[in-house]
Amino acid sequence: MKLFETVAMVTIVAVVAGFVLYPIYYLLQAAFDVGLPDSRPPTAYGTENFAKLFDYPHIIWNTLVVTFASTVMALLFGFVTAWILTRTNVPFKNTLDQLMTVPYYVTPLLGALAWSFLGAPESGFINQYWRWLGASGPLIDITSPMGIAWVMALFEGSVAYVMISAVMQSMDPALEEASQVMGASRWRTMWRVTLPLVAPGVLGAAIFVFAEMLGSFSVALVLGTPARFYVITTAIYHFVSQYPPRIPLAAAMGVSLFAVMFGMLWLYRWLTSRKSYVTVSGKAFRPRLMDMGRLRWALFGIVAFYVFMSAILPIATLLFASVQRLAVAFPAASNFTLVNFTQAFSINAVRTAMLNSVILGVVTATLGVMMTGLLTWIILRSRLPGRGALEYLVMFPQAVPRLVFAFGMMWAWLVFPLPLYGTFWVLLIAYLTVFMPLGVRTISGVVLQLDKSLDECGQVCGASWAYRLRTITAPLLKPGLLAAWLLIFVASVRELGASILLMGPDSKVMTPAIVEAWFSSSSELTAAMALIQTVVITLAILVFSLFTRRLSMHGASAQ
Amino acid sequence: MTGAASTPAIEVENLSIRYGSVTAVETVSFTVPEGQQLTLLGPSGCGKTSTLRAVAGLEKPTAGVIRVGGKPIYDSKQGVNVPAEQRGMSMVFQSYAIWPHMTVFDNVAYGLRVRKESGAPLREKVRYALDLVKMGPYADRNASALSGGQQQRVALARAIAFSPSVLLFDEPLSNLDAKLRSEMRIELRELQRRLGVTSLYVTHDLEEALAMSDRIVVMRTGVVEQSGTPGEIYNYPRTAFVADFVGSANLITGSVVGSDATAGTVAVRASDGNVIHGVTRGRPVGTTGTLSVRTVHLSLSRDRPPGDINVWPVTAVRSVFLGDITQVQVRLGDQDLVVRQLGPLPVEPGQTAYLSARADQCALLEE
């Protein structure tokens, strides 16, 4: 039995190490390859590829401008909405709080498509209205660096909100009350007590958001590429997919990007693990709310406006565009059509891509939950030597932009003895690897809440590891495992960065197919496809939550 | 199961547990005789829980031997370490560790099902265990819907249902409120006597240890400070730590002015000149010595009590009414002593009175 446990653990650790390190190895190899082109393995190694990066100063400049601008905007959105929803008596607080997570589910890609309809300099709906009002020239240009940053920030704002509101909620109200009791005014208390206390948490969120923006791909791809505006991720994609591809240069870019992101995430971890400030107890406090009087309706307006811009308007725009023959701002009966939807379902490639995505999503989620569940258990509860290192290994893919990781995988699996490249298998392996941190994070949240003695008690009662897993651990983890399944499923179905490089002609999936349609066929058809994808994901979430509610009600009735 | 069939003795020899460079337990030895209950008593961080977990097999010691019924289950020299699930023990956890996804019945049946029992015998044994802890009517309840006291009882029923060879208790009463705790203390003790299961109990609560144990081992920073029966531990603390931790005691230090090795008596003169007579309990007598006397073993009276030793004039400093008893602080020479006494106070603060103590209740401490 003991032997079986050890073998099982060692096997899974070996598989994970292979998944993560094999592509990274080939990525590094390509980045330092200065030998003859097209010869693998490389004939010479050197750092010239990195020096070549400076031949593209505009890419670095563009990346920095877009990243900084979007980070500042996203933090502003996140901080203002978090402050309003956690610290003031804004009306409809719970509804707004739930709506704040919707942009995350809308995804930046959909946002970019929708905002392209709205803010393209010539054809954008907003600019059409602007000209109709008598102005000349566009009001906004969504394909400009600031436009791209705006769309990125709209969708990252929701992430910043979740992080910053958690910080604000974890502050003991007694700290502020103490200041007030000693005679400090409300503003003095905010300035001298509240802000210094939340500052480290907000800084942590800033670093995290910055790293995410640095590695983001889809918005710049949809809005920037047509006007030949490249940031580092779209440049990597461009260099890999052009003919002839410039693999070493792209690899050097990927490695540099990855190094910077890794540093930032390390900094984030370091900052958040020094528990010197607010989050000491981890207890959720009920912060005291400021009475804003009439102003609270203005605050309601601010949050509602954010939700409108990042969720309602994009979806409405796509819906509006998808039922038109030619997407224009002014509705006309003659322009109305449903042909985009019938077409989306009748084109074979689109239909298979949809089906493929759903199948791949189900398989990835199922295998992923089993794998990350075991990994979490090993990391948190086993005594396997080196489990600390395993945690780093498992969380590693988080620090690598999915596109860069997929590039490493592509390069690695091309020389793999088995012909996996361009098949489902390579996509499955890619998804399992890049969503590993997501699964482990979700499940470990549940594992950490479980008292260790629940398992130890089973052990003292004489139950073996496998018996305990079946009778104690797995049933207790069920809610966490189900949540992880749904998160991985949703993430797989809308995956773009890894799939766009790894899918082959016989293994098309949905999101890259949407991007392909956007660049090569009609934008109205693309809008219909994007909506269909959204509906599939929403349906999955609905069915799933109904199913789990049934399960928990069943459990409750057994009482 | 009904009779007091004794179960095997536990022997712990020179057990050491280290976590990296931190030593949690240092060469601890004790024996729990067949069918008896031994308590490891000490403040948090003294190594008592680590020792218990090592006996359970949940913690791997660094060195030493643990034997049950004469057979080693852990022996660092011979490389023996029987896994926890094969030790045939049972344990009640501080957090109760009631599985919230099972019914009360399933919780209690767990150890029996692990041992491949089923059907009528299984139901019979679960029913018996639940009845023992008066939880019979709750068998079909969901375990998550129980109160703390009920969870505690279920945890106990689960621990005894499969007739384990040895019972381990990790501060099982510490999460209960004071009233329930004192009730459960007696119930636990009676149950243990009735089943005759060799038990190892861990607590930081003095009363619990005194009430429940056949023997007590007082631990501090990973080492054994004193072991003995509850009476020995309470009446004759060996060190200042035990005197202080096991109930409240007054310590009086002075130079030794006389001792009688055969009678086991000693006399100590405090710096203020007062002489206190005490017993050595076989402890070595030096030139100076410290005597320990329980606050309840001192008595205060207005008139001089009969007898010519261990009677001292004192001044009452202040008194605090605590309900069952009254606590008085008195000044003897240049040091303050605490007296806890039943009934009405013989003196008001500021008045003088006579303080007395029996010589056999003043115990010499080991230096």
Interface residues (C-beta under 8 A of the other chain):
Chain A: K2 D451 S453 L454 E456 C457 G458 Q459 V460 C461 G462 A463 S464 Y467 T471 I472 P475 L476 G555 A558 Q559
Chain B: A56 G57 L58 P83 A84 E85 Q86 R87 G88 M89 S90 M91 F93 Q94 S95 A97 W99 P100 H101 T103 Y110 G111 V114 R115 R141 N142 A145 R158 F162 L168
